[in-house]
Each structure stands twice: as structure tokens, then as C-alpha cells.
Amino acid sequence: MLIDTHCHLDAAEFASDRAAIVAAARAAGVAAMLIPAVATANFSAVRDSCQRYAGCFPAYGLHPLYLERAGDADLVILRDWLASELGGATPPVAVGEIGLDFYAPGFDAANQQRFFVEQLKIARDFDLPVLLHVRRAVDQVLKCLRRIGVKRGIAHAFNGSRQQADEFIRLGLKLGFGGAMTYPGSTRIRKLASTLPIEALVLETDAPDIPPCWLAGGRNAPAELPRIAATLAELRGVSPAEILTATSANALSLLPPGVAAISPDTK
């Protein structure tokens, strides 16, 4: 079984062929996908995708790059949405995509950190893991995690140092590896992927973004996950089956029990 721990299935890039994208993922052996929201405006779209397609599980959060129009009311909406959806047909499995991005031009560090801290508190209150966006802000994210005490989650598209990786692991988080790892020139990411404890790694696509090297900058999709897993296996000198088993177990260890019990054939 493969689990794509980060896939934006609701994205506009999939509007014309979303069902085919899901079918191709299933045919490739991707049994589950985590679908994170980025703003309150797409909460419903994420839920609808997860209700429509078996094996898809929602996460809800406010992405740091979508905070320009967000306010305190959005934090209230997030909290209320989680409370109501936890009893629904497709309960949330995480709070995300949340985090810090100090790379994009004109970023407001103080505002990002305020929203991030408040969302970490929400995740803590609901005992949910977090799906973290971390770009040029790894130490700041770690500081917030230590301060608020969230102990489960995934550092999506990890691109930090070995020391920072070890600190995420010490705090109980997993590290997400995907398309960036497939580029021969990504030497630091590939070294991390090959040397970090296998118990700390999960797989992701971030589809439709971060395409692997063989797509030449095209649209990414969850059906690419087996080849991404094969890349990780090659880097570590183990069989693809070992990678599938380990990374799926790692993902399931973070998530509510219902994820493990549901396969694409159960709906």
C-alpha cells in the first residue's frame, strides 16, 4: 500500500479530469491520499473531493501564502469546521496545510507566525496531527512546535539540514519526501533521504506541484508516487517493497485509526 501524504486533489489543475486522476492513482497502488486545504474558501471543495473519492482524507488549515485576506474570523471558522466535521462522513485527519513561508516576496513574518501559533493550538485542542509548510523558516517552525507542544505531524517537502531533521524527529514528526528527491542535482535532499532513519520518512507528491524529474516541469499527479518510492528505494539500497511497507506504516502511525481501516474498495 502507498499513501500520498500531501496531494491537492481539489486544485483547479484537476478540474477537467479529477476522476481519471484518482483512478490512475488507485491503479498505481496508491490506496490513500491526504488532501490539505489552504484557506477557508476551499474547505468545502476538499470535503467534497474526499466524499466523492474513496481513500481520500481531508485536512483543514490556513496556508501561510493565503493569509493576505485572512482574519481572526477564519480561525473561528477553522475551529468550528473541525468540530462539526469530526462527526461527519469524512472526518478530518489533520490540521493543514499550515506553517511559515519566509521565501515569497513581501512576506509578513509576524502575521504568519500569529496564524501558525493559533492553528497549532487548534491542532493541540483537537488532538490532530499537523501538515506543515516550511520554507526558509525551519528554525522558526521548530520553535513554535516546541512552544505549543504539538507532537504529531509531517514536515511537508522537507528541505532543511540534518540537524533540523533530527529535531523534527525528536519532536515526534515525520518528514515528507517527493518529487524534489528525484532530481540528481538535489544532492542535500537525496543525502537526507538516504541516511535519515526510515521510521521518520513518508512519501508525498504535492500534486499538482513539485513534479518529479521525469515530468519535465509538467503537472504532477498521485499516480507518480510509485516511481518516487522507487527513487527512495534506490537511494537507500533497499527494495521498493520495503519502502512501501515502511512509509505507509509511518504515515498511519500519525493518523486516526479510520485511515488504516479504509481502502479504495470500501466505499
C-alpha positions as CSV (number, residue, x, y, z in Angstrom):
1,M,0.0,0.0,0.0
2,L,1.2,3.5,-0.8
3,I,0.0,6.7,1.0
4,D,0.3,10.1,-0.6
5,T,0.6,12.3,2.4
6,H,0.2,15.5,0.5
7,C,-2.0,15.9,-2.6
8,H,-4.1,18.9,-3.6
9,L,-6.8,16.9,-5.4
10,D,-9.2,19.8,-5.2
11,A,-6.9,22.1,-7.2
12,A,-8.1,23.7,-10.4
13,E,-5.5,21.9,-12.4
14,F,-7.5,18.7,-11.9
15,A,-10.9,20.2,-12.7
16,S,-11.2,18.5,-16.1
17,D,-10.1,15.0,-15.2
18,R,-10.2,14.6,-11.4
19,A,-11.9,11.2,-11.6
20,A,-9.3,9.9,-14.0
21,I,-6.5,11.2,-11.8
22,V,-7.9,9.3,-8.8
23,A,-8.5,6.1,-11.0
24,A,-4.9,6.3,-12.2
25,A,-3.6,6.6,-8.6
26,R,-5.6,3.6,-7.5
27,A,-4.4,1.6,-10.4
28,A,-0.8,2.5,-9.5
29,G,-1.3,1.2,-5.9
30,V,-1.9,4.5,-4.1
31,A,-4.5,3.4,-1.5
32,A,-4.9,6.7,0.4
33,M,-4.3,10.4,-0.2
34,L,-4.3,13.2,2.3
35,I,-5.9,16.3,0.9
36,P,-5.0,19.5,2.7
37,A,-6.9,22.7,2.4
38,V,-5.2,26.1,2.1
39,A,-7.9,28.6,3.0
40,T,-11.5,28.6,4.4
41,A,-12.6,29.2,0.8
42,N,-11.7,25.7,-0.3
43,F,-12.8,23.8,2.8
44,S,-15.9,22.7,1.0
45,A,-14.0,21.6,-2.1
46,V,-11.7,19.5,-0.1
47,R,-14.5,17.8,1.8
48,D,-16.4,17.2,-1.5
49,S,-13.4,15.6,-3.1
50,C,-12.9,13.3,-0.1
51,Q,-16.6,12.4,0.0
52,R,-16.6,11.7,-3.7
53,Y,-13.4,9.6,-3.9
54,A,-12.7,6.7,-1.7
55,G,-9.3,6.6,0.0
56,C,-9.1,10.4,0.2
57,F,-8.9,12.1,3.7
58,P,-9.2,15.8,4.4
59,A,-7.1,18.2,6.4
60,Y,-8.1,21.7,7.0
61,G,-5.9,24.8,7.6
62,L,-4.8,28.2,6.6
63,H,-1.7,28.2,4.4
64,P,0.9,30.9,5.0
65,L,0.7,32.1,1.4
66,Y,-3.0,32.6,1.5
67,L,-3.2,34.8,4.6
68,E,-3.4,38.2,2.8
69,R,-7.2,38.2,3.2
70,A,-7.5,36.1,6.3
71,G,-8.5,37.4,9.7
72,D,-9.4,36.2,13.1
73,A,-12.8,35.1,11.8
74,D,-11.0,32.5,9.7
75,L,-9.5,30.9,12.8
76,V,-13.0,30.7,14.3
77,I,-14.3,29.1,11.1
78,L,-11.5,26.6,11.2
79,R,-12.2,25.6,14.7
80,D,-15.9,25.4,14.2
81,W,-15.4,23.4,10.9
82,L,-13.2,20.9,12.6
83,A,-15.7,20.4,15.4
84,S,-18.6,19.8,13.1
85,E,-16.7,17.6,10.6
86,L,-15.2,15.3,13.2
87,G,-18.7,13.7,13.5
88,G,-19.2,13.6,9.7
89,A,-18.8,11.0,7.0
90,T,-15.2,12.1,6.2
91,P,-13.7,13.4,9.4
92,P,-10.6,15.5,9.3
93,V,-7.3,13.6,9.8
94,A,-5.0,16.6,10.3
95,V,-4.8,20.4,10.5
96,G,-3.1,21.6,7.4
97,E,-1.7,22.9,5.3
98,I,-0.2,25.3,7.9
99,G,3.2,26.8,8.6
100,L,5.6,29.5,7.7
101,D,7.0,30.7,4.3
102,F,9.8,33.3,4.5
103,Y,10.7,32.9,0.9
104,A,7.9,34.6,-1.0
105,P,8.4,38.3,-1.7
106,G,6.8,40.7,0.7
107,F,6.1,38.1,3.4
108,D,4.7,39.3,6.8
109,A,6.6,37.2,9.3
110,A,4.7,38.4,12.3
111,N,1.3,37.7,10.8
112,Q,2.3,34.3,9.5
113,Q,3.6,33.4,13.0
114,R,0.4,34.6,14.7
115,F,-1.8,32.4,12.4
116,F,0.6,29.5,12.7
117,V,0.7,29.5,16.5
118,E,-3.1,29.8,16.7
119,Q,-3.5,26.9,14.4
120,L,-1.1,24.8,16.3
121,K,-3.2,25.5,19.4
122,I,-6.3,24.3,17.5
123,A,-4.5,21.1,16.4
124,R,-3.5,20.5,20.0
125,D,-7.0,21.1,21.3
126,F,-8.4,18.6,18.8
127,D,-5.5,16.1,19.2
128,L,-4.9,16.2,15.5
129,P,-1.5,16.0,13.7
130,V,-0.3,18.9,11.5
131,L,0.7,19.1,7.9
132,L,3.5,21.7,7.8
133,H,4.5,24.1,5.1
134,V,8.1,25.1,5.9
135,R,10.1,27.3,3.5
136,R,13.1,29.3,4.7
137,A,11.7,29.2,8.2
138,V,12.7,25.8,9.6
139,D,14.1,27.0,12.9
140,Q,11.1,29.3,13.5
141,V,8.7,26.4,12.9
142,L,10.6,24.2,15.3
143,K,10.4,27.0,17.9
144,C,6.7,27.2,17.6
145,L,6.2,23.5,17.8
146,R,8.2,23.3,21.0
147,R,6.3,26.3,22.4
148,I,2.8,24.9,21.7
149,G,3.6,21.3,22.2
150,V,2.2,19.7,19.1
151,K,3.9,16.3,18.8
152,R,2.5,14.7,15.7
153,G,2.6,15.7,12.1
154,I,4.6,15.9,8.8
155,A,7.1,18.5,7.7
156,H,6.0,18.6,4.1
157,A,8.6,18.7,1.3
158,F,11.4,18.7,3.8
159,N,14.4,20.7,2.8
160,G,16.3,21.5,5.9
161,S,19.6,20.4,7.4
162,R,20.3,17.1,9.1
163,Q,20.4,18.8,12.5
164,Q,16.9,20.3,11.8
165,A,15.7,17.0,10.6
166,D,16.8,15.3,13.8
167,E,15.0,17.9,15.8
168,F,11.7,17.3,13.9
169,I,12.1,13.6,14.6
170,R,12.9,14.2,18.2
171,L,9.6,16.2,18.5
172,G,7.7,13.2,17.0
173,L,7.2,14.4,13.5
174,K,7.8,12.7,10.1
175,L,9.5,14.2,7.1
176,G,7.9,14.2,3.7
177,F,9.9,13.4,0.5
178,G,8.6,13.7,-3.0
179,G,9.4,15.0,-6.4
180,A,12.4,17.1,-5.4
181,M,14.2,14.0,-4.3
182,T,14.2,12.6,-7.9
183,Y,16.5,15.2,-9.3
184,P,20.2,14.2,-9.4
185,G,21.2,17.8,-8.6
186,S,19.2,17.8,-5.3
187,T,22.2,16.4,-3.5
188,R,21.3,17.6,0.0
189,I,17.7,16.3,-0.2
190,R,18.9,13.0,-1.6
191,K,21.5,12.5,1.1
192,L,18.9,13.2,3.8
193,A,16.5,10.7,2.1
194,S,19.2,8.1,2.0
195,T,20.5,8.5,5.5
196,L,17.7,9.5,7.8
197,P,16.0,6.8,9.9
198,I,13.4,5.0,7.7
199,E,11.0,5.3,10.6
200,A,10.9,9.1,10.0
201,L,10.1,9.2,6.3
202,V,6.8,9.5,4.5
203,L,6.0,9.9,0.8
204,E,4.1,12.6,-1.0
205,T,3.6,14.2,-4.4
206,D,2.2,17.7,-3.5
207,A,0.3,17.2,-6.8
208,P,-0.2,19.2,-9.0
209,D,3.0,20.8,-7.8
210,I,6.7,19.7,-7.3
211,P,6.7,17.4,-10.3
212,P,9.4,14.7,-10.4
213,C,12.3,14.9,-12.9
214,W,10.6,12.7,-15.5
215,L,7.7,15.1,-15.9
216,A,9.9,17.9,-17.0
217,G,8.0,20.6,-15.1
218,G,4.6,19.3,-16.1
219,R,1.6,18.6,-13.9
220,N,2.3,16.3,-11.0
221,A,-0.2,13.6,-10.0
222,P,-0.6,11.0,-7.2
223,A,0.0,8.1,-9.7
224,E,3.7,9.2,-9.8
225,L,4.1,8.0,-6.2
226,P,5.4,4.5,-7.0
227,R,8.2,5.9,-9.1
228,I,9.0,8.4,-6.3
229,A,9.1,5.4,-3.9
230,A,11.4,3.6,-6.3
231,T,13.8,6.5,-6.2
232,L,13.9,6.4,-2.5
233,A,14.5,2.7,-2.6
234,E,17.4,3.1,-5.0
235,L,18.9,5.9,-2.8
236,R,18.7,3.7,0.3
237,G,19.8,0.5,-1.5
238,V,16.6,-1.4,-0.4
239,S,13.7,-3.0,-2.3
240,P,10.7,-0.9,-3.3
241,A,8.5,-3.2,-1.2
242,E,10.5,-2.3,1.9
243,I,9.9,1.4,1.2
244,L,6.2,0.9,0.6
245,T,5.8,-1.0,3.9
246,A,7.8,1.4,6.0
247,T,6.5,4.7,4.7
248,S,2.9,3.6,4.8
249,A,3.3,2.4,8.4
250,N,4.9,5.7,9.3
251,A,2.0,7.7,7.9
252,L,-0.6,5.5,9.5
253,S,1.2,5.9,12.9
254,L,0.3,9.6,12.8
255,L,-3.3,9.4,11.7
256,P,-6.6,8.4,13.2
257,P,-7.4,4.6,13.1
258,G,-10.1,5.1,10.4
259,V,-7.5,5.7,7.8
260,A,-5.9,2.3,8.2
261,A,-9.3,0.7,8.0
262,I,-10.4,2.3,4.8
263,S,-9.2,1.2,1.3
264,P,-10.3,2.4,-2.1
265,D,-12.8,-0.6,-2.3
266,T,-14.7,0.2,0.9
267,K,-17.0,3.0,-0.5
